[in-house]
Amino acid sequence: MDINSRLSSNHGLKKEFSRDGTHLNESAYIIWAEEIKSVLKTIEKSQGNPK
């Protein structure tokens, strides 16, 4: 799972995803959750459990 490509640039964490440049904010966690859901759907489909 690669969330770095969505949350970061060549200069580090994008400003819209952090208040201090280090810790994720709510917007970043929403993207993280979307990525996790996508991975879980892929696993479910590969096991014959389409949802």
LOFI-297222 format. One record per residue: residue number from 1; residue in three letters; y, z, x of N, C-alpha, C, O in turn. Coordinates in steps of 0.2 Angstrom, whole numbers. Layout:
residues N
nr | rest | nc2 | nc3 | nc1 | cac2 | cac3 | cac1 | cc2 | cc3 | cc1 | oc2 | oc3 | oc1
NUM | ala | Y | Z | X | Y | Z | X | Y | Z | X | Y | Z | X
...
END
This chain:
residues 51
nr | rest | nc2 | nc3 | nc1 | cac2 | cac3 | cac1 | cc2 | cc3 | cc1 | oc2 | oc3 | oc1
1 | met | -6 | 0 | 4 | 0 | 0 | 0 | 6 | 0 | 4 | 7 | 4 | 9
2 | asp | 11 | -5 | 3 | 17 | -5 | 7 | 23 | -4 | 3 | 25 | -9 | 0
3 | ile | 25 | 2 | 3 | 32 | 3 | -1 | 38 | 2 | 4 | 43 | 2 | 2
4 | asn | 36 | 2 | 10 | 42 | 2 | 15 | 46 | -5 | 14 | 52 | -5 | 15
5 | ser | 42 | -10 | 13 | 46 | -17 | 12 | 50 | -17 | 6 | 55 | -21 | 6
6 | arg | 49 | -12 | 1 | 54 | -12 | -5 | 59 | -7 | -4 | 65 | -7 | -7
7 | leu | 58 | -2 | 0 | 63 | 4 | 1 | 67 | 4 | 7 | 72 | 7 | 8
8 | ser | 65 | 0 | 12 | 68 | 0 | 19 | 71 | -7 | 21 | 69 | -12 | 18
9 | ser | 76 | -7 | 25 | 78 | -13 | 28 | 77 | -13 | 36 | 73 | -8 | 38
10 | asn | 79 | -17 | 40 | 78 | -17 | 47 | 82 | -11 | 50 | 80 | -9 | 56
11 | his | 86 | -8 | 46 | 90 | -2 | 48 | 88 | 5 | 46 | 91 | 10 | 46
12 | gly | 82 | 5 | 42 | 79 | 11 | 39 | 80 | 11 | 32 | 80 | 6 | 29
13 | leu | 79 | 17 | 29 | 79 | 18 | 22 | 85 | 15 | 19 | 91 | 17 | 21
14 | lys | 85 | 11 | 13 | 91 | 9 | 10 | 94 | 14 | 7 | 91 | 19 | 4
15 | lys | 101 | 14 | 7 | 105 | 19 | 4 | 104 | 21 | -3 | 105 | 27 | -5
16 | glu | 102 | 16 | -7 | 101 | 17 | -14 | 95 | 21 | -16 | 93 | 23 | -21
17 | phe | 91 | 22 | -10 | 84 | 26 | -11 | 84 | 33 | -8 | 79 | 36 | -7
18 | ser | 90 | 35 | -5 | 91 | 41 | -2 | 98 | 44 | -2 | 102 | 40 | -2
19 | arg | 98 | 51 | -2 | 105 | 54 | -2 | 107 | 55 | 6 | 113 | 55 | 8
20 | asp | 102 | 56 | 10 | 103 | 58 | 16 | 100 | 54 | 22 | 100 | 55 | 28
21 | gly | 97 | 48 | 20 | 94 | 43 | 24 | 87 | 45 | 26 | 84 | 41 | 30
22 | thr | 85 | 51 | 24 | 78 | 53 | 26 | 74 | 54 | 20 | 68 | 52 | 20
23 | his | 76 | 58 | 15 | 72 | 60 | 9 | 73 | 55 | 3 | 79 | 53 | 2
24 | leu | 67 | 54 | 0 | 68 | 49 | -5 | 71 | 52 | -12 | 71 | 58 | -13
25 | asn | 74 | 48 | -16 | 77 | 50 | -22 | 73 | 48 | -28 | 68 | 45 | -27
26 | glu | 75 | 49 | -34 | 71 | 48 | -40 | 70 | 40 | -40 | 64 | 38 | -42
27 | ser | 74 | 36 | -38 | 73 | 29 | -39 | 68 | 26 | -34 | 64 | 22 | -36
28 | ala | 68 | 29 | -28 | 62 | 28 | -23 | 55 | 30 | -26 | 51 | 26 | -25
29 | tyr | 55 | 36 | -29 | 49 | 38 | -32 | 46 | 34 | -38 | 40 | 33 | -39
30 | ile | 51 | 31 | -41 | 49 | 26 | -47 | 45 | 20 | -44 | 40 | 18 | -46
31 | ile | 48 | 18 | -38 | 45 | 12 | -35 | 38 | 14 | -32 | 34 | 10 | -33
32 | trp | 38 | 20 | -29 | 32 | 22 | -26 | 26 | 22 | -32 | 21 | 20 | -31
33 | ala | 28 | 25 | -38 | 24 | 26 | -43 | 21 | 19 | -46 | 15 | 18 | -47
34 | glu | 26 | 14 | -46 | 24 | 7 | -48 | 19 | 4 | -43 | 14 | 1 | -45
35 | glu | 20 | 5 | -37 | 15 | 3 | -32 | 8 | 6 | -33 | 3 | 3 | -32
36 | ile | 8 | 13 | -34 | 2 | 16 | -35 | -2 | 14 | -41 | -8 | 13 | -41
37 | lys | 2 | 13 | -46 | -1 | 10 | -53 | -4 | 3 | -51 | -10 | 2 | -54
38 | ser | -1 | -1 | -47 | -3 | -8 | -46 | -10 | -7 | -42 | -15 | -11 | -43
39 | val | -10 | -3 | -37 | -16 | -2 | -33 | -22 | 1 | -37 | -28 | -2 | -37
40 | leu | -20 | 5 | -42 | -26 | 8 | -46 | -28 | 3 | -51 | -34 | 3 | -52
41 | lys | -24 | -2 | -54 | -26 | -7 | -58 | -31 | -12 | -54 | -36 | -14 | -57
42 | thr | -29 | -13 | -48 | -33 | -18 | -44 | -40 | -14 | -43 | -45 | -18 | -43
43 | ile | -40 | -8 | -41 | -47 | -4 | -41 | -51 | -4 | -47 | -57 | -6 | -47
44 | glu | -48 | -3 | -53 | -51 | -3 | -59 | -54 | -10 | -61 | -60 | -10 | -63
45 | lys | -50 | -15 | -59 | -53 | -22 | -61 | -59 | -23 | -56 | -64 | -27 | -58
46 | ser | -58 | -21 | -50 | -64 | -23 | -45 | -70 | -19 | -47 | -76 | -21 | -45
47 | gln | -70 | -14 | -51 | -75 | -10 | -53 | -78 | -11 | -60 | -82 | -8 | -63
48 | gly | -75 | -17 | -63 | -77 | -19 | -69 | -74 | -15 | -75 | -76 | -15 | -81
49 | asn | -68 | -12 | -74 | -65 | -8 | -79 | -58 | -10 | -80 | -53 | -7 | -79
50 | pro | -57 | -17 | -83 | -50 | -19 | -84 | -46 | -15 | -90 | -49 | -13 | -95
51 | lys | -40 | -14 | -88 | -36 | -10 | -93 | -29 | -13 | -93 | -25 | -11 | -97
END
